[in-house]
Amino acid sequence: MGWFPKQEQWCRAQVTKICGVSGDYNAADGAGSWTSIKVEVKKLDYGDTACLSLFNIKELTPEMAVLPLQAVEVSLANVMPVNGSGWSEEAVGWFKAMVHNRTLYARLYPQGPKVTVELFLEKGKLGAMRRGASLSLRLAQNGHAKHSKLKNVGLLKRSTIQLNKEKQEWEKYLISCYTQSKK
């Protein structure tokens, strides 16, 4: 259990690593010392992490240990960061802006211990259940991700003018090929 001073509550938590150790030597004669150890904990029922002093940690009671977890770790389905290793600040900012204070619908894909999720924004009136493209697809279309079910979508945003120009070039090429084959 961890005491979270900002929320003023105890939460079920698991220690994941040591954040740091600091010494505080307040005794005037140098004989006394006090060491503060901080550990990173993951809130089991919320999923977020924090660094807490060991003074704010206590053993989980057996009654609390048997309760099922209230949070499940998920990842977005069918996408990965453009660079393949980590999400860019722009991608995280875009995602946060899209979901902040919005109602989302989720489609879960359990795969053993791992769960992936497709998220959809609600469209129209509250509870209307009309959905547009998934946030995974939108991430890719906006150049922030690679989508596994689409080929190279979203890696470069192309304007309508660019697409029309390419179409005109292809039409010229096809007409040229057609007229050459008639000769």
C-alpha positions, -999 to 999 in steps of 0.1 A, spaced: 0 0 0 12 35 -7 1 68 8 -4 94 -19 -2 128 -3 -16 148 -32 -48 126 -33 -47 121 5 -54 84 1 -39 50 5 -38 30 -28 -28 -6 -36 7 -2 -51 36 -23 -62 72 -12 -58 90 -12 -92 124 4 -85 144 27 -62 141 64 -72 168 77 -49 185 78 -15 192 110 4 208 116 37 197 143 62 223 151 89 206 174 114 223 163 146 247 191 159 272 166 172 273 145 140 262 114 158 227 113 144 217 107 108 185 100 89 183 84 55 153 89 31 148 62 5 123 69 -23 108 41 -44 88 41 -76 54 25 -72 28 16 -97 -8 21 -85 -24 -13 -92 -59 0 -96 -51 31 -116 -20 23 -136 0 54 -130 34 56 -112 49 79 -86 80 81 -64 72 78 -27 92 78 5 95 44 22 78 61 51 46 62 29 47 25 21 32 -4 41 25 -40 35 -6 -50 16 -31 -67 39 -43 -102 28 -79 -89 24 -67 -62 0 -44 -85 -19 -72 -109 -30 -93 -81 -47 -91 -82 -85 -72 -54 -102 -92 -25 -114 -69 -14 -141 -57 -32 -172 -26 -21 -192 -34 -18 -229 -17 -5 -260 -32 9 -292 -41 -17 -317 -23 -18 -351 0 11 -346 36 18 -337 56 50 -335 70 63 -368 106 59 -355 98 24 -342 110 30 -307 91 57 -288 63 81 -293 73 117 -302 62 147 -282 41 157 -311 23 124 -313 16 124 -275 4 160 -277 -19 152 -306 -33 122 -288 -39 141 -255 -56 169 -274 -79 144 -292 -90 126 -260 -91 154 -234 -126 157 -219 -140 135 -247 -162 103 -245 -143 74 -260 -155 40 -271 -131 10 -270 -129 -23 -288 -106 -47 -269 -85 -74 -284 -72 -97 -256 -41 -116 -267 -31 -137 -237 -18 -114 -210 -15 -85 -235 -45 -64 -245 -47 -41 -274 -74 -15 -279 -90 5 -307 -103 38 -295 -131 57 -311 -143 93 -304 -180 97 -299 -196 117 -327 -228 137 -323 -250 138 -292 -238 122 -260 -245 85 -261 -252 85 -298 -227 56 -304 -218 69 -339 -181 64 -345 -156 76 -370 -122 63 -378 -102 48 -349 -76 70 -331 -50 45 -343 -59 52 -379 -60 89 -373 -26 88 -356 -12 73 -388 -31 96 -411 -16 126 -393 19 113 -396 24 103 -360 24 65 -364 28 35 -387 -4 15 -391 1 -22 -396 -30 -27 -417 -23 2 -441 7 6 -463 26 38 -457 -5 58 -448 1 88 -428 39 89 -431 36 119 -453 5 141 -453 -4 150 -489 -27 178 -498 -54 176 -524 -34 198 -547 -5 174 -546 -28 144 -553 -46 163 -582 -12 171 -597 -1 135 -595 -34 124 -611 -29 149 -640 7 136 -646 -6 100 -646 -34 109 -671 -8 126 -694 14 95 -691 -15 71 -699 -26 93 -729 9 94 -742 12 55 -739 -21 51 -756 -13 74 -785 21 57 -790 6 22 -791 -19 33 -819 9 43 -842 
